């Protein structure tokens, strides 16, 4: 399914590697400097440590727009993301 998806806000699957020796599947994706999980984890740990992290309103808007645009594309193609 990932091979067929083409949208700027959905990560692209480049190749699939099968390792028959250790019975594993490896997926090669485009490089992403950050992923949403690491951003959430960073802010969650800062909050627990009572550190103030300034998050620009524009960055929040940009992240939210990217998430919603990707979800809209998936839902338009009758695909549900497993983590939603």
C-alpha positions in Angstrom: 0.0 0.0 0.0 2.8 2.4 0.9 4.3 2.0 -2.6 1.2 3.4 -4.2 0.8 6.5 -2.0 2.1 9.7 -3.5 1.6 12.8 -1.4 4.0 15.4 0.0 2.7 14.8 3.5 3.0 11.0 3.4 6.5 9.5 3.7 7.6 7.6 0.6 8.6 4.0 0.7 11.7 3.6 -1.5 12.5 -0.1 -1.3 11.7 -3.3 0.6 14.5 -5.7 1.5 13.9 -9.3 2.5 16.5 -11.1 4.6 15.8 -14.8 4.2 18.7 -15.7 6.6 17.2 -14.1 9.7 13.6 -13.9 8.3 13.3 -10.1 8.5 11.8 -7.4 6.4 13.6 -4.0 6.0 11.8 -0.9 4.7 13.8 2.0 3.2 12.0 5.3 3.5 12.9 8.9 2.4 15.0 10.7 4.9 13.1 12.7 7.4 15.1 15.0 9.7 12.4 14.8 12.4 9.4 12.7 12.9 6.3 13.6 14.9 7.0 11.0 17.7 10.4 12.6 18.5 8.9 16.1 18.6 6.1 14.9 21.0 8.6 13.1 23.1 10.9 16.1 23.4 8.1 18.4 24.5 6.7 15.8 26.9 10.0 15.4 28.6 10.6 19.1 28.8 7.2 19.5 30.4 8.0 16.7 33.0 11.3 18.4 33.8 9.4 21.8 34.2 11.5 23.4 31.4 9.9 26.1 29.3 10.0 25.4 25.6 8.9 28.2 23.3 7.0 26.8 20.4 6.3 29.3 17.7 2.6 29.6 16.7 3.6 29.3 13.0 5.4 26.0 13.7 2.4 24.6 15.4 0.2 25.7 12.5 2.6 24.1 10.0 2.8 20.8 11.8 -1.0 20.6 12.2 -1.5 21.5 8.5 0.9 18.8 7.4 -0.8 16.2 9.6 -4.3 17.1 8.5 -3.3 17.3 4.8 -1.7 13.8 5.0 -4.8 12.4 6.9 -7.1 14.0 4.3 -5.2 12.3 1.5 -5.3 8.9 3.2 -9.0 9.2 4.0 -9.8 10.4 0.5 -8.3 7.1 -0.7 -10.2 5.0 1.9 -7.1 4.4 4.0 -7.1 4.6 7.8 -3.9 5.2 9.7 -3.3 2.6 12.4 -2.2 5.1 15.0 -5.2 7.4 14.8 
